[in-house]
Amino acid sequence: MAKIELTWQDNNVFESIHNDGVIMIDNADDGLESKGMRPKALMLTSLAGCSALDIVSLLKKMRAEVDDFKIDVSAELTDEHPKIYKDVVVTYKFYGKDFKKSKIQKAIDLSVDQYCGVMEMFRKFTTVKIEVEYHEQ
């Protein structure tokens, strides 16, 4: 069973505690310096993190390592309340040389279509577009 404990710190700041670690959540609309991420930004972070962990593990198993790997996630919010994400774009960026592109693509496909539960959750309420970039170094 998944469980977190959320504790109010002050103003719009909350601490979220899970067995895996602690994160701060903040809405910083009160003009104060932000002490954490907003809840919706955490959703995008979870999407990127879930897929990234899959891909790094798969690339290692496939012996298709890269020098560096980044994921950008962008999304628009709907105009009406409750505002939810729509038109999510996940861009996988690989850095290095002599890419094993077929293996990299297979790792992406496995993450997107089979392993990443957060990706599947997003698909329940919006479209998710996948892009891949290779940056030769």
N, C-alpha and C positions, 0 to 999 in steps of 0.2 A: 504494500500500500504506500502510495506517495503521500508525504505530509510535510508541510512547512509550518513554522510559527512566525507570524508577522507581528512586530511590536512597534508601536508608535514611539518615535524618539522625540521629535518636536516639530512645530510648524507642519510642513507637508512631508516630513521625512519619516520613513519606516525602515526597519531592519527586518530582512527576511532570513530566517535560519532554517537550514536543511542539514541533514547528515553530511552532505557533500561540501557545505561551506556557507558563507554569509554574503549577502549582497544588500546594498542600500537602494531604496526606491524613493524618488523625490519628484515633486511636480513643480517646484521652483517658480510658480506663478506669482509669488508674493514679493518678487524683487530681490530675494536673497540668493546667494550663490548656491548652485545645485550641489547636492551631496550624493547624488545617485542618478540612476536612469529612470525614465518614465516607464510606466507599465507597458505601453504599446511598443516602445523601443526594445524592451526586454523580449517581447514576442519575436521581433525580427532577429534579435541576437540569438534566441533559442533556435530559430530556424537555421541560421547560418552555422551555429555551433553543432547542432545535431548532424547536419550533412558533412561538415568539415571533419568531425571525428570519424565518421564512416569512411570518407575518402582517404584520409591519411592512413588509416588501418589497411584499407584495400590496396592502396598503391604500394605499401610496404610488402604486403603478401604477394603482389603481382610483380614485384621488383621493377617498379616503374616510378621510382622516387624522382622528385623535382627539387630544385634549389629552394624555392619558396612557393607559397600557396596562400591566396587570399580569397575571400568571398565578400562581394558587395551585395547588399539587399536593399532594394528601394521599393516603396509602395506609396500609394495615395490613399487618403482617408475619404470615406464617403462624406457627403455634405450633411446628411440628416443624422440626428441622434437615434440610437447610439452609433457613433462614428466607428466604422470598422475598416480594415484594410481592404483595398481592391487593387487589382492590377499589380500584383507583386512580381518583381523581377529579381532573380537570383543570378548573379554573374560570378562564375568561377574563373579565377585568374591564376595561371600557372607561370612560373618564372624558371628559366634554366636554358638548357640546350639539348639537342638530340632527344626531343620528347617522344615517348612511346604513346602517341596520340590514341591509338585504338584501345590500349589498356586504360589510359586516363578516362576516355569516354565511357568505357565499361564500368569503371569505378563510379563515375557520376551517375550513370543510368541505374546502377544497383542501389545507390543511395536514394536517388529521387523516386524510383519506382518500387523499391522493396524494403529498404532498411530504415529510412528516416521517418519516424513516427510523427515528428513535428511537421514535416512536409505534408504528410497525409492529413493531419489536423487542419492545416491551412487550406488544403483543397476542399474541405467541407464547407468553407464559406467564401472562397475567392478563387481566381485563376492565378496560377503560378507559371511564369515564363522562365525558361532556363537559357542562359547564354554562357559561352565558354570563350576565354581569351588565352592565347599563348604569347608570352613575352620572351623572346630570345635574348639571352644575356651574353 
